[in-house]
Amino acid sequence: METRSLGKHGLEAAAIGLGCMGMTEWYGHIDEKQSVRTIHRALEIGITLLDTADMYAVGRNEQLVGRALTGGWRDLAIVATKFGHRRDPETGKFLGVSGRPEYVRAACEASLLRLGIDYIDLYQQHRVDREVPIEETVGVMKELVDEGKVLYLGLSEAQPEDIRRAVAVAPISTLQTEYSLFERHVENDILDTCEELVIGFLAYSPLGRGLLTGRWQTEADFDEADTRGAGTTYPRFQPGNFEHNLALVETVKAVGAGEGYTAAQVSLAWLLAQRSWIVPIPGTKRVERIDENAAAVELMLTAQELAVLDALGEPAGTRYPEASIPAWTSPPLPGT
Ligand SMILES: NC(=O)c1ccc[n+]([C@@H]2O[C@H](COP(=O)([O-])OP(=O)(O)OC[C@H]3O[C@@H](n4cnc5c(N)ncnc54)[C@H](OP(=O)(O)O)[C@@H]3O)[C@@H](O)[C@H]2O)c1
């Protein structure tokens, strides 16, 4: 598997990673045994970066990843986890974002315990806390590196100004943000900032939460535990938007059809072609998807195919409900 260099502090990962979020919550039926097999298959074929977070299923996702890493698998993995979203341990209710130094320390200790490992390879701030100067948050993250609890540092959904302030005080290797054929907002100035500051990029939801695969065609295709069903959580899955977006996926399918590649593979290959320091982290809980997604590295899209994909058109609906986006994206106005 091709490897990619992420940032300037020595982090290298296979060009395709594995997102573990859907293995325990939000994307339908849970099958932990199958998920563990999926993680093992990924590591077996050379996928290295496993992405989780303390908030996924209120810690149960980290525990699942930790269980998969026992028995010698840990050495093959780059364990990437995140802190920052607080949830009630009993109810799972979201309690807001915290980047307070004492919180970061406690969160790191708790993640290490749940994962059952001595150090975290990549520790990421999940969302910037607009109440806490980012210098304070990444300052304590750097202390965790100095203490050997963490190897590399990353941010998620941070804005260019946040990133600049963070790199001034801590060695930031990665930015993780949504990026796919359906979500291209990072092309405005975020990717340029990463390039200038030599920060690697982890493209999350690279398959548009599954929409870009064309696998879900009707409401009935989502099981009752799937938060994408009826578009209750994600506007791009809402009736009306869903059909419009599926029609766009036909173009993605057509690009790969000639050479026998799937829409998922075309979507991942398109991301890999954007910059040499992007690693998409598709999520799956199925063994067979691992091989399919990994094979996307073999697909070299021609200039003509890239042009067709670039001209795909806008999906209908925002990536998250509109009301939840501004708080993460805009630094507070001066004086607020
Ligand atoms: N930093 C953040 O705020 C943030 C936010 C969201 C996600 N993430 C991270 O990014 C990772 C990936 O994002 P995501 O899971 O939201 O979305 P995604 O990777 O765009 O899509 C995942 C969905 O696609 C399906 N899928 C995967 N490969 C497929 C294939 N080859 N053919 C057909 N279907 C396929 C999966 O279903 P099956 O499981 O059934 O295969 C799953 O339902 C997450 O696991 C998480 O680690 C981070």
The ligand as a Gaussian input file, in Angstrom:
#p B3LYP/6-31G(d) Opt

LIG

0 1
 N      -13.737000      14.729000      12.634000
 C      -15.028000      14.630000      12.521000
 O      -15.780000      15.493000      12.964000
 C      -15.628000      13.430000      11.829000
 C      -16.976000      13.449000      11.430000
 C      -17.475000      12.321000      10.764000
 C      -16.651000      11.243000      10.502000
 N      -15.347000      11.265000      10.917000
 C      -14.438000      10.123000      10.674000
 O      -14.445000       9.797000       9.293000
 C      -14.732000       8.417000       9.123000
 C      -15.433000       8.179000       7.808000
 O      -16.586000       8.983000       7.676000
 P      -18.061000       8.396000       7.673000
 O      -18.045000       7.011000       8.204000
 O      -18.905000       9.424000       8.308000
 O      -18.490000       8.409000       6.147000
 P      -17.957000       7.758000       4.804000
 O      -16.658000       7.123000       5.003000
 O      -18.103000       8.800000       3.785000
 O      -19.089000       6.656000       4.523000
 C      -19.293000       5.576000       5.374000
 C      -20.461000       4.754000       4.853000
 O      -20.137000       4.250000       3.562000
 C      -20.331000       2.848000       3.511000
 N      -19.250000       2.290000       2.691000
 C      -17.928000       2.345000       2.941000
 N      -17.232000       1.804000       1.918000
 C      -18.165000       1.400000       1.011000
 C      -18.085000       0.797000      -0.263000
 N      -16.919000       0.510000      -0.820000
 N      -19.252000       0.517000      -0.920000
 C      -20.449000       0.817000      -0.370000
 N      -20.592000       1.404000       0.829000
 C      -19.447000       1.698000       1.504000
 C      -20.290000       2.363000       4.926000
 O      -21.188000       1.292000       5.089000
 P      -20.733000      -0.153000       5.622000
 O      -20.171000       0.061000       6.996000
 O      -21.964000      -0.940000       5.591000
 O      -19.687000      -0.611000       4.643000
 C      -20.767000       3.570000       5.730000
 O      -22.143000       3.520000       5.944000
 C      -15.554000       8.068000      10.359000
 O      -15.561000       6.686000      10.609000
 C      -14.849000       8.868000      11.426000
 O      -13.701000       8.161000      11.860000
 C      -14.834000      12.344000      11.562000

